[in-house]
Amino acid sequence: MSSKPISGCGVVLLGGTAGVGLEAASQFAEQGARVLLLGRNAERGAAACAAVKARVPSADVGFVKVDATDPADAVRAEAECRERLGAIDVIVTSTGPSEPPRLMHNIPIQSVRPLIEEIMLPPLHLIHAALPAMRKQKSGSIVVVASDAGKIPTPGETLVGSAMGAILMYCKAAALEVKRENVRINLLTPSLISGTPGAALIFNEPFSAKMFEKASAMAHLGVADAADQAAMILYLAGPAAKRMTGQAISINGGISIA
């Protein structure tokens, strides 16, 4: 049921090999959950599992290779995870763009579709693949890490914002559809997250670095880090949030209010 403690959960994390996903994997492991990390690179997967084990020696953690932009591969990976865990109680998706924010006129038209698809499709495919089993078992919690760009129009984030906005609406509408089966879907919509590969990507490009330096100055409560986001992921996944669904929560130090 939705009140199941984290310690008894089988948890799947798409994008769990770095950043927020990896931190969340470690926090889940610290609470005794069985954890499977999903990603495209087996070497990164092995390194991420080793990092979780180094932090939590008793961790029950493994890796499943998947390209979740491919619907068939997402279906296969979900079935493999369910078989290995017995049941999937929690799904976390924490994937994002491979390129930094750019003004629209600097993006070739040929790049529009692949950039949107790489952001939008992985969480949608995995959720779509997982919902039939969650509905059948009458329980499940899904937490999607999206972005404030899906809420607030921002120069340089035309495509990112479009893809993230689609993710937000998909999850909110799906949350209404599956609430009768005791399945919950919530989102995190961060802005800048310090110390992550995404932050490094942003600050290696002059335009996005300047944009996020201005944003950082607005974070009067401090720029959020991966641990801040992961703590909220565990809250949303666990019994304390058993009556929450369809919510999009921003932990951004005060950069924006939406």
N, C-alpha and C positions, 0 to 999 in steps of 0.2 A: 504494500500500500504506500501512499505518499508519505506516511509517517515512518517509513523504514529508516533505521539509523544508517549513517554513512558506513559504519563498520561492517554492515551486512550487505553492502551494495557491490554489484558488478558495474564498473565504470569504464566507458569508452571515451577517449579524447582524440578527436580529429585535430591535427595541428599540435599534438602534445609533445613534440620533440624539441621545442624551444620556447622561450618567452613565457607568456602567460600560461599556455597549455602545459608546459613542463613544470612550472611552479605549482599549478593546480594539481598535476599528477602527484607531485611530492606531498602536497597537503592532503590529498585523498589517501595516499599510502600511509601517512602518519596517523590517520584515523582508522586504519585497518581495512580500507576498501581494496577489492581486487581490481587492478587497473590494466587496461590495454591501451597502448598508444597507437595511433594511426598516422601514417605519413607516406610520402612517396620514396623516401631514401632509406634503404635498409641500414646503411652505416650510421646515419644520423639516429635512426631508431635504436640501434644497439647502444650508441653513446648515451642517448637519453635514458634508456633503461638502467645503464650503469650509473648515471648521475642520480637517479631516484634511489637505487640500491645503496649508493654511497651515503646518502642522506638518511635513508630509512632501511637499515640492513635487513629487516624482516619483510620488506615490501614484496608483495605478490604482483609483479609487473611484467608485461610482455609487449611485443610489437607486432602489428599487422600492416603489411605493405598495401597501399591502396592509392590509386589516382581517382579521387572522388569527383573530378570533373567528368569522368566516364560513368554513366548511370549503371551499366552492367557491373563495373568493378565495385561501385559503392554497394550494390546489392550483395555481391559476393563477400565483401569484407564484413558487412553487417551480419550475414549468416555465419561466417567464421567466428566473429566475436561472440555471437549468441551461443554457438556451440562450445566455445572454450570457457565462457563464463557461466553457462547454464541458463542465464537470463541477463538481459541488459536492463539495469535499473536506472542508470544515469548516462546521458550522452552530453558531452561538451564539445562544441566546435569552436576552434580558435585559429582561423585561417584568414589571410588577408592578401593584399596586393604584393606583387613582386617588384613593383616600380614605385618610386616616390611620387608625391603629388606634382602635377604639371598643369599649367594653364591649357585650356582646351585648344587654343590655336597652335600649341606646340605638340599636339598629339596627332599623328597621321590618322586619317580616317580608317585606314586598314587595321589600325590597332584597337579601334573602339570595341568591336565584338570580343576579341580574345581577352582584353583587359576586364571587361564586365563579366565575362564567363568565368575567369579564374577566381574572381572574388565571390560571385553570386552562387555558382553551381555546387561547390563542395558541400556547404552546409545544407542546402536544399535537397541535394541528392541523398545525403546520409539520413536526414530526418525522414524523408519520404520512404526510404528503405526500412527504417526502424519502426515507424508508427504502426504497421499492421501487428507486429508481435507485442508492442506495448499496449495497444488497444485490447488485444486478446487476453493479455495477462492482467488487464485492468489496473495498471500502474506504470509509472515512469516519470522521470523528470529530465527535461532537455534545457540546457543553458547554452545560448549562442552568444559569442563575443563578436559584436558588430562594430559600430563606430558612431560617434557624434555626427560624423559627416552625413549620416542617413537622416538626421534630424534638422541640421542647421546648414543652409547653403553657404558654401565657403569657396572663394576663388582658389583654383588649383585642385579642387576635389569634385569636379563635375562628374567624372565617371565613377570615382570611388563613392561619392554620395548617391549616385543613381543606383549602383549595385547594392549599397548598404541599405538604402531606402526600400529596395525590393525585398531584401532579407527581413527587415523589420516588419513589413506588411504581411509577408508570407507567414512569419512566426506568430504574429498577433491573430491573423485569421485562423491559422491552424489551431492555435490555443483554444479558440472558441469551439472549433469542431470536435476536439478530443477531450474536453473537460469532463464530459459525462462518463468517459472511461477512466477517469482519475489520472489522466496524463497531463502534466503541466509543461508549458513552454515559456521560458523567460529569456530576456536578453540583457547583456551588458553593452553599453555604448560609450566606450572610453574615448578620450582624445589622445594626447601624447602619453606614452607609457615609458618611463625612463628605464634604461638598462636592458632594452630588448632589441632583437634584430630589426624590428620595425623602426625603432628610434634611430638606430645606426643608418638604416637606409635613408631616412628622412634627412639626417644631418650630413650625409655625404653629397647632397645635391644642393646647390646654392639657393635656388628659389624656395624649395620646401624648408630648408634650414632657416632662412630668414622668416618664413611664415610661422614656423613653430617656435622660434625664439620669441616672437611677439606673443604667441599663445602662452608660452611658459611664464612670461611676465604677468599674465593674468591669473596664474595659479597661486593665489595668495595663501591657499591652504597647503601648498606644496605640490609639485608634479607627482602624479600617481605612479606607483611602480607595479611590477608583476604580482607581488605579494598582496597588495591592496585588491587587485582584481580577482585573484585566486580565492581570497577569503570570501568575497561576495559570491563567487561561483559555488563554493561549498555551502554557503548559507542558502542560496536559491535551490540547490540540489537536495538539501536535507529537510528534515521534518519541521524545522522552525519556519519554513516558508510554505508549508503544506496548503495554505489557502491563497497562495499567490500564483497567478498565471497571466500571460500576455503583457507583462510589464517590461519596460526598457529602462534600465537604471544606468545613470552616468556617474562614474567616479573619476573626476577630472580636476580636483583641487580648486574648483571655482572658475575654470577657464570659460565655461558657458553654463547657462541655466536653460534647460529645455525639457 
